[in-house]
Amino acid sequence: YPTRTVVARVAPLRSRLVLALIEDRTREHRVEAVRRDFVANVSHELKTPVGAIRLLSDAVVEASDDPEAVERFAMRMKKESERLSVLVQQIIELSRLQGDDPLEQADPVSVEDVVETAIDTSSIDASARSVTLSVQCDSDLVVLGNEGQIAMAVGNLVKNAVTYSPTGATVAVTARSLDSFVEIAVTDQGIGIPAADIERIFERFYRVDPARHRSTGGTGLGLSIVKHIAAVHGGEVRVWSVEGQGSTFRLRLPRSHDLPDEDEAL
Ligand code: ADP
């Protein structure tokens, strides 16, 4: 009897250990597959602008006695190299967000300030396309986090809202307090997102219309970065959208009750 009891106790423990080991291995394999996939995607995405820049630089050399053609090719080269630079910056940002210390530092951050920064980044694009940016922020909202990252998350949402809106439309940014969260919502009257794609738009490099992204200049990384920023802050991002009518992205971040204290800073 005593021996049997010991065996009965040990067996489930051993099978739990084996199960934990299998789960661990499965996780390791999954992580490795995701990493391989990411490297393959990055290589593919980098190839396009790098290839274009190479061809365009050849074209510039060949057209050296035609100043108009040189200028045309040089302008296209500038556009491609800007695209390449955004892509590289976003890849670095994404890998930092998935690293060991993604938040880097957390301070009380004024929501009005980050919304203003985000709006400023898109204001030139918006006015070029006659898109009105409207802002309605409750005053004194403070979240706890990394100011640069939060401004980047809101900035990516505003940039998308402007990009996927028709000329003359309005993009509305609102911020309000909801229990222990602050909710920043970005609403557009743009093309909307088909129901079949909505689950996938936060994936890296996922685009609803890959053919169109050349003209919009998007990288397919913006929303993935927003999702990671929300997660490292203990928040979340969600989307509501009707195709042909528009979308609302809601970013929720934990509230901080500490106002940025000017006396303390002195
Ligand atoms: P991109 O750089 O291509 O905009 P994102 O990761 O920011 O990449 O977005 C992924 C895809 O989600 C976009 O390619 C676009 O198809 C869709 N999308 C994002 N925001 C909006 C929006 N406000 N309205 C319509 N579609 C959107």
Boltz pocket constraint, residues with backbone or C-beta under 6 A from the ligand:
constraints:
  - pocket:
      binder: B
      contacts: [[A, 156], [A, 157], [A, 160], [A, 161], [A, 164], [A, 188], [A, 190], [A, 191], [A, 192], [A, 193], [A, 201], [A, 203], [A, 206], [A, 207], [A, 208], [A, 209], [A, 213], [A, 217], [A, 218], [A, 219], [A, 220], [A, 221], [A, 222], [A, 223], [A, 224], [A, 247]]
      max_distance: 6.0
